Amino acid sequence: MPVSGLRILRSACLGALAAALPDFLEPADSSHHRRFFHSVIALCGLGWMASRVVRMPPSEFRSDLLALLAGYGSHLAADALTPRSLPLC
Ligand SMILES: [Zn+2]
C-alpha cells in the first residue's frame, strides 16, 4: 500500500494533537499535575491498545489509531524521563 505525503502529514498532525492531550486533560499548572492520564497505568493501557491495533488489517483507520497512540505515548515517555517521572496511577 503506497503512502502519500498527505497521509504522512495527516498522521503527523494526529500524533502532534495526541501528544498535547495529556497536558490538556491535566494542565501543567503545578509540579504535581501528573495524575491518571500521565500515569504508568495509562502508559500500560496505551501499550495494550497498540498491541491490539497492530493486529488489525492495514487501513487508514489503523494508521490513524497508531499515530494517536504513538503521539500520546511519546508525551508520557518524555515525562517519564524527567526527575518527577510518572505516578503509578
Ligand atoms: Zn505532561
PDB file of the backbone (N, CA, C, O) and the ligand in Angstrom, with CONECT records:
HET     ZN  A 101       1
ATOM      1  N   MET A   1       0.847  -1.178   0.000  1.00  0.00           N
ATOM      2  CA  MET A   1       0.000   0.000   0.000  1.00  0.00           C
ATOM      3  C   MET A   1       0.891   1.239   0.000  1.00  0.00           C
ATOM      4  O   MET A   1       1.547   1.516   1.005  1.00  0.00           O
ATOM      5  N   PRO A   2       0.932   1.984  -1.091  1.00  0.00           N
ATOM      6  CA  PRO A   2       1.765   3.201  -1.127  1.00  0.00           C
ATOM      7  C   PRO A   2       1.227   4.256  -0.160  1.00  0.00           C
ATOM      8  O   PRO A   2       0.018   4.381   0.034  1.00  0.00           O
ATOM      9  N   VAL A   3       2.137   5.004   0.436  1.00  0.00           N
ATOM     10  CA  VAL A   3       1.775   6.027   1.405  1.00  0.00           C
ATOM     11  C   VAL A   3       2.021   7.389   0.782  1.00  0.00           C
ATOM     12  O   VAL A   3       3.135   7.683   0.348  1.00  0.00           O
ATOM     13  N   SER A   4       0.985   8.224   0.734  1.00  0.00           N
ATOM     14  CA  SER A   4       1.127   9.538   0.128  1.00  0.00           C
ATOM     15  C   SER A   4       1.661  10.549   1.142  1.00  0.00           C
ATOM     16  O   SER A   4       1.604  10.327   2.351  1.00  0.00           O
ATOM     17  N   GLY A   5       2.170  11.643   0.633  1.00  0.00           N
ATOM     18  CA  GLY A   5       2.656  12.709   1.511  1.00  0.00           C
ATOM     19  C   GLY A   5       1.549  13.272   2.369  1.00  0.00           C
ATOM     20  O   GLY A   5       1.774  13.640   3.522  1.00  0.00           O
ATOM     21  N   LEU A   6       0.349  13.341   1.810  1.00  0.00           N
ATOM     22  CA  LEU A   6      -0.798  13.838   2.575  1.00  0.00           C
ATOM     23  C   LEU A   6      -1.111  12.904   3.739  1.00  0.00           C
ATOM     24  O   LEU A   6      -1.474  13.348   4.829  1.00  0.00           O
ATOM     25  N   ARG A   7      -0.969  11.638   3.497  1.00  0.00           N
ATOM     26  CA  ARG A   7      -1.219  10.618   4.533  1.00  0.00           C
ATOM     27  C   ARG A   7      -0.211  10.787   5.681  1.00  0.00           C
ATOM     28  O   ARG A   7      -0.566  10.706   6.857  1.00  0.00           O
ATOM     29  N   ILE A   8       1.043  11.024   5.311  1.00  0.00           N
ATOM     30  CA  ILE A   8       2.101  11.221   6.320  1.00  0.00           C
ATOM     31  C   ILE A   8       1.831  12.495   7.113  1.00  0.00           C
ATOM     32  O   ILE A   8       1.996  12.522   8.333  1.00  0.00           O
ATOM     33  N   LEU A   9       1.416  13.549   6.413  1.00  0.00           N
ATOM     34  CA  LEU A   9       1.097  14.805   7.084  1.00  0.00           C
ATOM     35  C   LEU A   9      -0.072  14.621   8.047  1.00  0.00           C
ATOM     36  O   LEU A   9      -0.053  15.139   9.164  1.00  0.00           O
ATOM     37  N   ARG A  10      -1.092  13.878   7.607  1.00  0.00           N
ATOM     38  CA  ARG A  10      -2.250  13.610   8.466  1.00  0.00           C
ATOM     39  C   ARG A  10      -1.824  12.866   9.736  1.00  0.00           C
ATOM     40  O   ARG A  10      -2.250  13.221  10.835  1.00  0.00           O
ATOM     41  N   SER A  11      -0.994  11.847   9.589  1.00  0.00           N
ATOM     42  CA  SER A  11      -0.522  11.090  10.750  1.00  0.00           C
ATOM     43  C   SER A  11       0.311  11.971  11.677  1.00  0.00           C
ATOM     44  O   SER A  11       0.200  11.870  12.899  1.00  0.00           O
ATOM     45  N   ALA A  12       1.140  12.829  11.099  1.00  0.00           N
ATOM     46  CA  ALA A  12       1.963  13.729  11.916  1.00  0.00           C
ATOM     47  C   ALA A  12       1.079  14.684  12.713  1.00  0.00           C
ATOM     48  O   ALA A  12       1.339  14.941  13.888  1.00  0.00           O
ATOM     49  N   CYS A  13       0.037  15.208  12.073  1.00  0.00           N
ATOM     50  CA  CYS A  13      -0.881  16.124  12.767  1.00  0.00           C
ATOM     51  C   CYS A  13      -1.638  15.393  13.879  1.00  0.00           C
ATOM     52  O   CYS A  13      -1.787  15.921  14.981  1.00  0.00           O
ATOM     53  N   LEU A  14      -2.112  14.190  13.592  1.00  0.00           N
ATOM     54  CA  LEU A  14      -2.818  13.417  14.622  1.00  0.00           C
ATOM     55  C   LEU A  14      -1.882  13.114  15.790  1.00  0.00           C
ATOM     56  O   LEU A  14      -2.274  13.221  16.951  1.00  0.00           O
ATOM     57  N   GLY A  15      -0.656  12.739  15.478  1.00  0.00           N
ATOM     58  CA  GLY A  15       0.317  12.447  16.528  1.00  0.00           C
ATOM     59  C   GLY A  15       0.613  13.677  17.374  1.00  0.00           C
ATOM     60  O   GLY A  15       0.726  13.583  18.597  1.00  0.00           O
ATOM     61  N   ALA A  16       0.738  14.824  16.727  1.00  0.00           N
ATOM     62  CA  ALA A  16       1.011  16.068  17.463  1.00  0.00           C
ATOM     63  C   ALA A  16      -0.162  16.434  18.362  1.00  0.00           C
ATOM     64  O   ALA A  16       0.033  16.848  19.504  1.00  0.00           O
ATOM     65  N   LEU A  17      -1.373  16.281  17.851  1.00  0.00           N
ATOM     66  CA  LEU A  17      -2.554  16.572  18.681  1.00  0.00           C
ATOM     67  C   LEU A  17      -2.624  15.632  19.876  1.00  0.00           C
ATOM     68  O   LEU A  17      -2.885  16.062  21.000  1.00  0.00           O
ATOM     69  N   ALA A  18      -2.388  14.349  19.627  1.00  0.00           N
ATOM     70  CA  ALA A  18      -2.445  13.372  20.724  1.00  0.00           C
ATOM     71  C   ALA A  18      -1.330  13.619  21.736  1.00  0.00           C
ATOM     72  O   ALA A  18      -1.508  13.374  22.929  1.00  0.00           O
ATOM     73  N   ALA A  19      -0.191  14.099  21.268  1.00  0.00           N
ATOM     74  CA  ALA A  19       0.921  14.384  22.185  1.00  0.00           C
ATOM     75  C   ALA A  19       0.578  15.538  23.122  1.00  0.00           C
ATOM     76  O   ALA A  19       1.116  15.614  24.227  1.00  0.00           O
ATOM     77  N   ALA A  20      -0.299  16.426  22.704  1.00  0.00           N
ATOM     78  CA  ALA A  20      -0.708  17.546  23.553  1.00  0.00           C
ATOM     79  C   ALA A  20      -1.839  17.157  24.505  1.00  0.00           C
ATOM     80  O   ALA A  20      -2.126  17.880  25.460  1.00  0.00           O
ATOM     81  N   LEU A  21      -2.472  16.026  24.248  1.00  0.00           N
ATOM     82  CA  LEU A  21      -3.663  15.644  25.014  1.00  0.00           C
ATOM     83  C   LEU A  21      -3.427  15.463  26.523  1.00  0.00           C
ATOM     84  O   LEU A  21      -4.245  15.942  27.307  1.00  0.00           O
ATOM     85  N   PRO A  22      -2.356  14.800  26.964  1.00  0.00           N
ATOM     86  CA  PRO A  22      -2.189  14.632  28.420  1.00  0.00           C
ATOM     87  C   PRO A  22      -2.161  15.962  29.180  1.00  0.00           C
ATOM     88  O   PRO A  22      -2.750  16.065  30.256  1.00  0.00           O
ATOM     89  N   ASP A  23      -1.487  16.977  28.637  1.00  0.00           N
ATOM     90  CA  ASP A  23      -1.437  18.266  29.340  1.00  0.00           C
ATOM     91  C   ASP A  23      -2.715  19.074  29.135  1.00  0.00           C
ATOM     92  O   ASP A  23      -2.961  20.027  29.874  1.00  0.00           O
ATOM     93  N   PHE A  24      -3.532  18.711  28.149  1.00  0.00           N
ATOM     94  CA  PHE A  24      -4.859  19.319  28.028  1.00  0.00           C
ATOM     95  C   PHE A  24      -5.779  18.738  29.099  1.00  0.00           C
ATOM     96  O   PHE A  24      -6.553  19.467  29.719  1.00  0.00           O
ATOM     97  N   LEU A  25      -5.695  17.428  29.316  1.00  0.00           N
ATOM     98  CA  LEU A  25      -6.541  16.762  30.312  1.00  0.00           C
ATOM     99  C   LEU A  25      -6.109  17.100  31.735  1.00  0.00           C
ATOM    100  O   LEU A  25      -6.941  17.257  32.629  1.00  0.00           O
ATOM    101  N   GLU A  26      -4.796  17.210  31.932  1.00  0.00           N
ATOM    102  CA  GLU A  26      -4.235  17.534  33.247  1.00  0.00           C
ATOM    103  C   GLU A  26      -3.222  18.660  33.051  1.00  0.00           C
ATOM    104  O   GLU A  26      -2.024  18.406  32.928  1.00  0.00           O
ATOM    105  N   PRO A  27      -3.705  19.903  33.023  1.00  0.00           N
ATOM    106  CA  PRO A  27      -2.816  21.035  32.722  1.00  0.00           C
ATOM    107  C   PRO A  27      -1.612  21.098  33.658  1.00  0.00           C
ATOM    108  O   PRO A  27      -1.715  20.811  34.851  1.00  0.00           O
ATOM    109  N   ALA A  28      -0.484  21.474  33.098  1.00  0.00           N
ATOM    110  CA  ALA A  28       0.767  21.546  33.849  1.00  0.00           C
ATOM    111  C   ALA A  28       0.821  22.834  34.654  1.00  0.00           C
ATOM    112  O   ALA A  28       1.690  23.677  34.429  1.00  0.00           O
ATOM    113  N   ASP A  29      -0.106  22.986  35.591  1.00  0.00           N
ATOM    114  CA  ASP A  29      -0.173  24.201  36.397  1.00  0.00           C
ATOM    115  C   ASP A  29       0.596  24.076  37.714  1.00  0.00           C
ATOM    116  O   ASP A  29       0.728  25.057  38.446  1.00  0.00           O
ATOM    117  N   SER A  30       1.098  22.893  38.018  1.00  0.00           N
ATOM    118  CA  SER A  30       1.973  22.715  39.178  1.00  0.00           C
ATOM    119  C   SER A  30       2.873  21.511  38.899  1.00  0.00           C
ATOM    120  O   SER A  30       2.681  20.788  37.921  1.00  0.00           O
ATOM    121  N   SER A  31       3.851  21.312  39.770  1.00  0.00           N
ATOM    122  CA  SER A  31       4.764  20.188  39.553  1.00  0.00           C
ATOM    123  C   SER A  31       4.107  18.851  39.907  1.00  0.00           C
ATOM    124  O   SER A  31       4.681  17.789  39.666  1.00  0.00           O
ATOM    125  N   HIS A  32       2.906  18.908  40.477  1.00  0.00           N
ATOM    126  CA  HIS A  32       2.195  17.677  40.843  1.00  0.00           C
ATOM    127  C   HIS A  32       0.967  17.447  39.962  1.00  0.00           C
ATOM    128  O   HIS A  32       0.008  16.809  40.395  1.00  0.00           O
ATOM    129  N   HIS A  33       0.990  17.961  38.730  1.00  0.00           N
ATOM    130  CA  HIS A  33      -0.190  17.860  37.861  1.00  0.00           C
ATOM    131  C   HIS A  33      -0.388  16.476  37.273  1.00  0.00           C
ATOM    132  O   HIS A  33      -1.469  16.175  36.767  1.00  0.00           O
ATOM    133  N   ARG A  34       0.611  15.642  37.328  1.00  0.00           N
ATOM    134  CA  ARG A  34       0.515  14.321  36.674  1.00  0.00           C
ATOM    135  C   ARG A  34      -0.291  13.365  37.536  1.00  0.00           C
ATOM    136  O   ARG A  34       0.093  13.001  38.647  1.00  0.00           O
ATOM    137  N   ARG A  35      -1.426  12.977  36.972  1.00  0.00           N
ATOM    138  CA  ARG A  35      -2.293  12.025  37.665  1.00  0.00           C
ATOM    139  C   ARG A  35      -2.585  10.874  36.706  1.00  0.00           C
ATOM    140  O   ARG A  35      -1.678  10.418  36.010  1.00  0.00           O
ATOM    141  N   PHE A  36      -3.818  10.397  36.653  1.00  0.00           N
ATOM    142  CA  PHE A  36      -4.126   9.186  35.881  1.00  0.00           C
ATOM    143  C   PHE A  36      -3.705   9.277  34.417  1.00  0.00           C
ATOM    144  O   PHE A  36      -3.091   8.346  33.896  1.00  0.00           O
ATOM    145  N   PHE A  37      -4.023  10.376  33.749  1.00  0.00           N
ATOM    146  CA  PHE A  37      -3.735  10.472  32.315  1.00  0.00           C
ATOM    147  C   PHE A  37      -2.245  10.633  32.014  1.00  0.00           C
ATOM    148  O   PHE A  37      -1.834  10.606  30.854  1.00  0.00           O
ATOM    149  N   HIS A  38      -1.441  10.801  33.062  1.00  0.00           N
ATOM    150  CA  HIS A  38       0.018  10.859  32.929  1.00  0.00           C
ATOM    151  C   HIS A  38       0.664   9.670  33.658  1.00  0.00           C
ATOM    152  O   HIS A  38       1.836   9.753  34.025  1.00  0.00           O
ATOM    153  N   SER A  39      -0.050   8.595  33.872  1.00  0.00           N
ATOM    154  CA  SER A  39       0.441   7.549  34.774  1.00  0.00           C
ATOM    155  C   SER A  39       1.051   6.352  34.043  1.00  0.00           C
ATOM    156  O   SER A  39       0.903   6.189  32.832  1.00  0.00           O
ATOM    157  N   VAL A  40       1.735   5.534  34.819  1.00  0.00           N
ATOM    158  CA  VAL A  40       2.273   4.277  34.292  1.00  0.00           C
ATOM    159  C   VAL A  40       1.128   3.379  33.846  1.00  0.00           C
ATOM    160  O   VAL A  40       1.243   2.663  32.852  1.00  0.00           O
ATOM    161  N   ILE A  41       0.025   3.420  34.586  1.00  0.00           N
ATOM    162  CA  ILE A  41      -1.158   2.624  34.200  1.00  0.00           C
ATOM    163  C   ILE A  41      -1.668   3.075  32.828  1.00  0.00           C
ATOM    164  O   ILE A  41      -1.994   2.242  31.983  1.00  0.00           O
ATOM    165  N   ALA A  42      -1.735   4.379  32.610  1.00  0.00           N
ATOM    166  CA  ALA A  42      -2.170   4.894  31.298  1.00  0.00           C
ATOM    167  C   ALA A  42      -1.204   4.443  30.207  1.00  0.00           C
ATOM    168  O   ALA A  42      -1.628   4.065  29.115  1.00  0.00           O
ATOM    169  N   LEU A  43       0.095   4.482  30.503  1.00  0.00           N
ATOM    170  CA  LEU A  43       1.091   4.048  29.522  1.00  0.00           C
ATOM    171  C   LEU A  43       0.937   2.561  29.206  1.00  0.00           C
ATOM    172  O   LEU A  43       1.059   2.149  28.052  1.00  0.00           O
ATOM    173  N   CYS A  44       0.669   1.767  30.230  1.00  0.00           N
ATOM    174  CA  CYS A  44       0.425   0.330  30.008  1.00  0.00           C
ATOM    175  C   CYS A  44      -0.838   0.128  29.168  1.00  0.00           C
ATOM    176  O   CYS A  44      -0.875  -0.737  28.293  1.00  0.00           O
ATOM    177  N   GLY A  45      -1.869   0.928  29.437  1.00  0.00           N
ATOM    178  CA  GLY A  45      -3.095   0.845  28.646  1.00  0.00           C
ATOM    179  C   GLY A  45      -2.834   1.178  27.186  1.00  0.00           C
ATOM    180  O   GLY A  45      -3.377   0.535  26.287  1.00  0.00           O
ATOM    181  N   LEU A  46      -2.000   2.183  26.954  1.00  0.00           N
ATOM    182  CA  LEU A  46      -1.635   2.528  25.577  1.00  0.00           C
ATOM    183  C   LEU A  46      -0.921   1.359  24.902  1.00  0.00           C
ATOM    184  O   LEU A  46      -1.193   1.027  23.748  1.00  0.00           O
ATOM    185  N   GLY A  47      -0.011   0.748  25.640  1.00  0.00           N
ATOM    186  CA  GLY A  47       0.724  -0.393  25.092  1.00  0.00           C
ATOM    187  C   GLY A  47      -0.213  -1.535  24.749  1.00  0.00           C
ATOM    188  O   GLY A  47      -0.070  -2.183  23.712  1.00  0.00           O
ATOM    189  N   TRP A  48      -1.173  -1.776  25.631  1.00  0.00           N
ATOM    190  CA  TRP A  48      -2.150  -2.846  25.368  1.00  0.00           C
ATOM    191  C   TRP A  48      -2.978  -2.511  24.120  1.00  0.00           C
ATOM    192  O   TRP A  48      -3.190  -3.366  23.261  1.00  0.00           O
ATOM    193  N   MET A  49      -3.443  -1.253  24.031  1.00  0.00           N
ATOM    194  CA  MET A  49      -4.233  -0.864  22.860  1.00  0.00           C
ATOM    195  C   MET A  49      -3.399  -0.982  21.584  1.00  0.00           C
ATOM    196  O   MET A  49      -3.894  -1.441  20.555  1.00  0.00           O
ATOM    197  N   ALA A  50      -2.135  -0.566  21.655  1.00  0.00           N
ATOM    198  CA  ALA A  50      -1.267  -0.660  20.471  1.00  0.00           C
ATOM    199  C   ALA A  50      -1.084  -2.114  20.053  1.00  0.00           C
ATOM    200  O   ALA A  50      -1.044  -2.427  18.863  1.00  0.00           O
ATOM    201  N   SER A  51      -0.971  -3.003  21.043  1.00  0.00           N
ATOM    202  CA  SER A  51      -0.807  -4.422  20.703  1.00  0.00           C
ATOM    203  C   SER A  51      -2.042  -4.967  19.992  1.00  0.00           C
ATOM    204  O   SER A  51      -1.933  -5.893  19.189  1.00  0.00           O
ATOM    205  N   ARG A  52      -3.193  -4.414  20.274  1.00  0.00           N
ATOM    206  CA  ARG A  52      -4.419  -4.823  19.588  1.00  0.00           C
ATOM    207  C   ARG A  52      -4.512  -4.194  18.194  1.00  0.00           C
ATOM    208  O   ARG A  52      -4.886  -4.852  17.223  1.00  0.00           O
ATOM    209  N   VAL A  53      -4.165  -2.914  18.118  1.00  0.00           N
ATOM    210  CA  VAL A  53      -4.305  -2.185  16.851  1.00  0.00           C
ATOM    211  C   VAL A  53      -3.354  -2.743  15.786  1.00  0.00           C
ATOM    212  O   VAL A  53      -3.727  -2.828  14.616  1.00  0.00           O
ATOM    213  N   VAL A  54      -2.133  -3.123  16.177  1.00  0.00           N
ATOM    214  CA  VAL A  54      -1.188  -3.621  15.159  1.00  0.00           C
ATOM    215  C   VAL A  54      -1.648  -4.936  14.538  1.00  0.00           C
ATOM    216  O   VAL A  54      -1.153  -5.324  13.480  1.00  0.00           O
ATOM    217  N   ARG A  55      -2.581  -5.618  15.175  1.00  0.00           N
ATOM    218  CA  ARG A  55      -3.102  -6.868  14.607  1.00  0.00           C
ATOM    219  C   ARG A  55      -4.245  -6.629  13.626  1.00  0.00           C
ATOM    220  O   ARG A  55      -4.684  -7.556  12.945  1.00  0.00           O
ATOM    221  N   MET A  56      -4.729  -5.387  13.553  1.00  0.00           N
ATOM    222  CA  MET A  56      -5.813  -5.076  12.622  1.00  0.00           C
ATOM    223  C   MET A  56      -5.273  -5.084  11.198  1.00  0.00           C
ATOM    224  O   MET A  56      -4.087  -4.826  10.995  1.00  0.00           O
ATOM    225  N   PRO A  57      -6.111  -5.375  10.207  1.00  0.00           N
ATOM    226  CA  PRO A  57      -5.655  -5.292   8.822  1.00  0.00           C
ATOM    227  C   PRO A  57      -5.271  -3.851   8.471  1.00  0.00           C
ATOM    228  O   PRO A  57      -5.881  -2.911   8.982  1.00  0.00           O
ATOM    229  N   PRO A  58      -4.277  -3.671   7.614  1.00  0.00           N
ATOM    230  CA  PRO A  58      -3.852  -2.327   7.243  1.00  0.00           C
ATOM    231  C   PRO A  58      -5.013  -1.495   6.699  1.00  0.00           C
ATOM    232  O   PRO A  58      -5.755  -1.947   5.826  1.00  0.00           O
ATOM    233  N   SER A  59      -5.161  -0.290   7.216  1.00  0.00           N
ATOM    234  CA  SER A  59      -6.207   0.629   6.766  1.00  0.00           C
ATOM    235  C   SER A  59      -5.841   2.031   7.246  1.00  0.00           C
ATOM    236  O   SER A  59      -4.933   2.209   8.058  1.00  0.00           O
ATOM    237  N   GLU A  60      -6.562   3.018   6.732  1.00  0.00           N
ATOM    238  CA  GLU A  60      -6.316   4.390   7.194  1.00  0.00           C
ATOM    239  C   GLU A  60      -6.720   4.543   8.652  1.00  0.00           C
ATOM    240  O   GLU A  60      -6.075   5.271   9.407  1.00  0.00           O
ATOM    241  N   PHE A  61      -7.788   3.856   9.047  1.00  0.00           N
ATOM    242  CA  PHE A  61      -8.229   3.909  10.443  1.00  0.00           C
ATOM    243  C   PHE A  61      -7.142   3.373  11.367  1.00  0.00           C
ATOM    244  O   PHE A  61      -6.856   3.963  12.410  1.00  0.00           O
ATOM    245  N   ARG A  62      -6.544   2.263  10.983  1.00  0.00           N
ATOM    246  CA  ARG A  62      -5.459   1.673  11.777  1.00  0.00           C
ATOM    247  C   ARG A  62      -4.282   2.642  11.862  1.00  0.00           C
ATOM    248  O   ARG A  62      -3.704   2.820  12.934  1.00  0.00           O
ATOM    249  N   SER A  63      -3.929   3.260  10.758  1.00  0.00           N
ATOM    250  CA  SER A  63      -2.829   4.231  10.761  1.00  0.00           C
ATOM    251  C   SER A  63      -3.135   5.409  11.673  1.00  0.00           C
ATOM    252  O   SER A  63      -2.262   5.884  12.399  1.00  0.00           O
ATOM    253  N   ASP A  64      -4.381   5.880  11.632  1.00  0.00           N
ATOM    254  CA  ASP A  64      -4.778   6.998  12.496  1.00  0.00           C
ATOM    255  C   ASP A  64      -4.667   6.615  13.969  1.00  0.00           C
ATOM    256  O   ASP A  64      -4.156   7.383  14.784  1.00  0.00           O
ATOM    257  N   LEU A  65      -5.149   5.424  14.297  1.00  0.00           N
ATOM    258  CA  LEU A  65      -5.073   4.969  15.693  1.00  0.00           C
ATOM    259  C   LEU A  65      -3.625   4.859  16.154  1.00  0.00           C
ATOM    260  O   LEU A  65      -3.294   5.272  17.266  1.00  0.00           O
ATOM    261  N   LEU A  66      -2.766   4.309  15.313  1.00  0.00           N
ATOM    262  CA  LEU A  66      -1.358   4.172  15.689  1.00  0.00           C
ATOM    263  C   LEU A  66      -0.696   5.534  15.858  1.00  0.00           C
ATOM    264  O   LEU A  66       0.134   5.713  16.750  1.00  0.00           O
ATOM    265  N   ALA A  67      -1.055   6.494  15.010  1.00  0.00           N
ATOM    266  CA  ALA A  67      -0.499   7.844  15.155  1.00  0.00           C
ATOM    267  C   ALA A  67      -0.948   8.461  16.471  1.00  0.00           C
ATOM    268  O   ALA A  67      -0.152   9.098  17.161  1.00  0.00           O
ATOM    269  N   LEU A  68      -2.216   8.279  16.822  1.00  0.00           N
ATOM    270  CA  LEU A  68      -2.730   8.822  18.089  1.00  0.00           C
ATOM    271  C   LEU A  68      -2.033   8.169  19.279  1.00  0.00           C
ATOM    272  O   LEU A  68      -1.612   8.856  20.209  1.00  0.00           O
ATOM    273  N   LEU A  69      -1.914   6.855  19.249  1.00  0.00           N
ATOM    274  CA  LEU A  69      -1.277   6.144  20.359  1.00  0.00           C
ATOM    275  C   LEU A  69       0.205   6.524  20.474  1.00  0.00           C
ATOM    276  O   LEU A  69       0.717   6.719  21.577  1.00  0.00           O
ATOM    277  N   ALA A  70       0.876   6.625  19.347  1.00  0.00           N
ATOM    278  CA  ALA A  70       2.293   6.996  19.369  1.00  0.00           C
ATOM    279  C   ALA A  70       2.481   8.419  19.888  1.00  0.00           C
ATOM    280  O   ALA A  70       3.414   8.691  20.644  1.00  0.00           O
ATOM    281  N   GLY A  71       1.593   9.324  19.481  1.00  0.00           N
ATOM    282  CA  GLY A  71       1.699  10.703  19.958  1.00  0.00           C
ATOM    283  C   GLY A  71       1.496  10.793  21.454  1.00  0.00           C
ATOM    284  O   GLY A  71       2.298  11.403  22.161  1.00  0.00           O
ATOM    285  N   TYR A  72       0.425  10.187  21.936  1.00  0.00           N
ATOM    286  CA  TYR A  72       0.142  10.217  23.382  1.00  0.00           C
ATOM    287  C   TYR A  72       1.279   9.540  24.144  1.00  0.00           C
ATOM    288  O   TYR A  72       1.743  10.047  25.165  1.00  0.00           O
ATOM    289  N   GLY A  73       1.720   8.390  23.637  1.00  0.00           N
ATOM    290  CA  GLY A  73       2.794   7.657  24.299  1.00  0.00           C
ATOM    291  C   GLY A  73       4.099   8.431  24.328  1.00  0.00           C
ATOM    292  O   GLY A  73       4.860   8.322  25.289  1.00  0.00           O
ATOM    293  N   SER A  74       4.369   9.213  23.288  1.00  0.00           N
ATOM    294  CA  SER A  74       5.616   9.990  23.272  1.00  0.00           C
ATOM    295  C   SER A  74       5.615  11.043  24.371  1.00  0.00           C
ATOM    296  O   SER A  74       6.656  11.334  24.959  1.00  0.00           O
ATOM    297  N   HIS A  75       4.445  11.615  24.648  1.00  0.00           N
ATOM    298  CA  HIS A  75       4.336  12.586  25.746  1.00  0.00           C
ATOM    299  C   HIS A  75       4.658  11.905  27.077  1.00  0.00           C
ATOM    300  O   HIS A  75       5.443  12.419  27.874  1.00  0.00           O
ATOM    301  N   LEU A  76       4.044  10.745  27.307  1.00  0.00           N
ATOM    302  CA  LEU A  76       4.283  10.039  28.568  1.00  0.00           C
ATOM    303  C   LEU A  76       5.739   9.577  28.665  1.00  0.00           C
ATOM    304  O   LEU A  76       6.331   9.630  29.743  1.00  0.00           O
ATOM    305  N   ALA A  77       6.310   9.134  27.572  1.00  0.00           N
ATOM    306  CA  ALA A  77       7.714   8.694  27.597  1.00  0.00           C
ATOM    307  C   ALA A  77       8.636   9.867  27.926  1.00  0.00           C
ATOM    308  O   ALA A  77       9.589   9.719  28.691  1.00  0.00           O
ATOM    309  N   ALA A  78       8.351  11.023  27.349  1.00  0.00           N
ATOM    310  CA  ALA A  78       9.177  12.200  27.644  1.00  0.00           C
ATOM    311  C   ALA A  78       9.031  12.611  29.109  1.00  0.00           C
ATOM    312  O   ALA A  78      10.016  12.934  29.772  1.00  0.00           O
ATOM    313  N   ASP A  79       7.791  12.596  29.608  1.00  0.00           N
ATOM    314  CA  ASP A  79       7.572  12.937  31.020  1.00  0.00           C
ATOM    315  C   ASP A  79       8.228  11.918  31.945  1.00  0.00           C
ATOM    316  O   ASP A  79       8.690  12.281  33.026  1.00  0.00           O
ATOM    317  N   ALA A  80       8.277  10.669  31.547  1.00  0.00           N
ATOM    318  CA  ALA A  80       8.879   9.628  32.379  1.00  0.00           C
ATOM    319  C   ALA A  80      10.379   9.844  32.561  1.00  0.00           C
ATOM    320  O   ALA A  80      10.973   9.351  33.520  1.00  0.00           O
ATOM    321  N   LEU A  81      10.980  10.577  31.644  1.00  0.00           N
ATOM    322  CA  LEU A  81      12.425  10.818  31.719  1.00  0.00           C
ATOM    323  C   LEU A  81      12.773  12.019  32.594  1.00  0.00           C
ATOM    324  O   LEU A  81      13.953  12.307  32.795  1.00  0.00           O
ATOM    325  N   THR A  82      11.770  12.724  33.117  1.00  0.00           N
ATOM    326  CA  THR A  82      12.036  13.858  33.987  1.00  0.00           C
ATOM    327  C   THR A  82      12.272  13.356  35.413  1.00  0.00           C
ATOM    328  O   THR A  82      11.918  12.220  35.729  1.00  0.00           O
ATOM    329  N   PRO A  83      12.866  14.189  36.282  1.00  0.00           N
ATOM    330  CA  PRO A  83      13.135  13.742  37.656  1.00  0.00           C
ATOM    331  C   PRO A  83      11.868  13.292  38.398  1.00  0.00           C
ATOM    332  O   PRO A  83      11.937  12.368  39.209  1.00  0.00           O
ATOM    333  N   ARG A  84      10.721  13.919  38.141  1.00  0.00           N
ATOM    334  CA  ARG A  84       9.480  13.532  38.845  1.00  0.00           C
ATOM    335  C   ARG A  84       8.850  12.289  38.221  1.00  0.00           C
ATOM    336  O   ARG A  84       8.061  11.608  38.875  1.00  0.00           O
ATOM    337  N   SER A  85       9.181  11.988  36.986  1.00  0.00           N
ATOM    338  CA  SER A  85       8.711  10.816  36.250  1.00  0.00           C
ATOM    339  C   SER A  85       7.179  10.730  36.219  1.00  0.00           C
ATOM    340  O   SER A  85       6.505  11.760  36.223  1.00  0.00           O
ATOM    341  N   LEU A  86       6.631   9.523  36.187  1.00  0.00           N
ATOM    342  CA  LEU A  86       5.174   9.318  36.117  1.00  0.00           C
ATOM    343  C   LEU A  86       4.692   8.652  37.398  1.00  0.00           C
ATOM    344  O   LEU A  86       5.395   7.807  37.952  1.00  0.00           O
ATOM    345  N   PRO A  87       3.499   9.017  37.882  1.00  0.00           N
ATOM    346  CA  PRO A  87       2.933   8.287  39.011  1.00  0.00           C
ATOM    347  C   PRO A  87       2.453   6.920  38.544  1.00  0.00           C
ATOM    348  O   PRO A  87       2.226   6.714  37.352  1.00  0.00           O
ATOM    349  N   LEU A  88       2.299   5.991  39.473  1.00  0.00           N
ATOM    350  CA  LEU A  88       1.810   4.662  39.090  1.00  0.00           C
ATOM    351  C   LEU A  88       0.394   4.739  38.544  1.00  0.00           C
ATOM    352  O   LEU A  88       0.093   4.145  37.509  1.00  0.00           O
ATOM    353  N   CYS A  89      -0.485   5.474  39.241  1.00  0.00           N
ATOM    354  CA  CYS A  89      -1.861   5.625  38.771  1.00  0.00           C
ATOM    355  C   CYS A  89      -2.429   6.967  39.217  1.00  0.00           C
ATOM    356  O   CYS A  89      -3.581   7.280  38.918  1.00  0.00           O
TER     357      CYS A  89
HETATM  358 ZN    ZN A 101       2.822  16.103  30.587  1.00  0.00          ZN2+
END
